[in-house]
Amino acid sequence: MGLGFAVGVFGVLILAHAAYSTIQYRGLLKIMEEEFSGPPMTVLAEVLLGLGLCMWAGLTVPGKFLSIHPDSEENRYGFFTIFFSVYELILLLNQIKIEGIFFYSIENL
């Protein structure tokens, strides 16, 4: 929970405040019987600031980007490599079992 996460939470709070301010502004316009033509400039500034902070946090919180090249050293023994190897093995064994049952039933006809 570093600085990036705190910045992201702050960005979400700013976006929530902008939404609340827009709702309040629309309520005020209904009381004054005026039409809603758009949010005030302060709300637009809050939305831009909040989105900017959330985007910055989204890029910094996950950490270092890893290579997606399958032969790179970073991906050699990762969780997903092992998981997909086991998954492919299970699929292969199930396919053999299903084909074995199919061919066994054909031979007994």
N, C-alpha and C positions, 0 to 999 in steps of 0.2 A: 504494500500500500504506500507507494511512493508519491512523489510530487505529481506525476502524470495522472494517477487515479484521483487525487484531490482536485486537480484542474478539471477533470471530466465530471466529477460530481458538481463542482461549481458551475460548469457549463449547463448541466441539466437543470440546476436550480434557477439559473438565469432564464432558460427557456420556459420553465414553469411559471416564473414571474411574468414573463412577457405574455403568456397565455392568459394568466389571471388579469393582467392589466387590460388586455383586449376585451375580456368579458365585462370588466368594470366599465370600460369606456362605452361599450354597446348599451349597457344598462343606463348610463348617464344620458346617452343620446335618446333612449326611449322615454326617459323622464322629460327631457327637453323637447321631445317630439320633433327631432331632426333625423334625417336619413344618414345611414352609415355609408360613408364614401371610402373608407379605408382606415387602417390603424394609424395612430400618431407616429411621428418620426422617432420618438423615444422607444416605442415598441419595436419598430423596425431595426433600430440600432441594437436593442437587446437581443433580438433574434439573430442578427449577424454575429454579434459577439459570442453568444451562446453556441451557435453552430461552429464558429471558428475554434472555440475552446474544446468542444466535443471532438472535432476532427483532429485537433492536435493531440488530445488524450488518446484517441483511437489509434493513432500512429505510434505513440511513444509507449503506451502501457504494455502491449504484447512483447516488446523487447526486440532482440536482434532478428532480422529477417533471415531465413534459411534458404538455401538453394533448393529449387525444385527439380534439378537435374538428377536422374536416378543413380548415376554413377559417382556422385560427389561423395567425399568423405563424411560430410555431415549427415547424410541419409543412409549410411551403410548399415548401421545397427539400431535404427530408431524404432520406436514403438509401432508406428504404422507399417514399417517394413516387415517386422515380425508378425504383426496382426494379419496383414494381408497374405503373408506366406502361409500361416496357419489356416486362414480362411480359404485360400486356394486349395490347400490339402483336403480340407473338409469337403469342399465342392467336388473334388476329384474322387474322393472315397464314396460320396453319395452317388455320383454318376456311375461308378463301377458297380455299386450295390444295385442300383436301379437297372442297369443294363444286365447285370447278372441274373436278376429276378426275371427280366424280360426274356432273356435267351433261355433260361431254365424252363420257363413256361412254354416256350415254343418247341423246345426239344421233347417235352413230355406230351405233346399233342399227338 
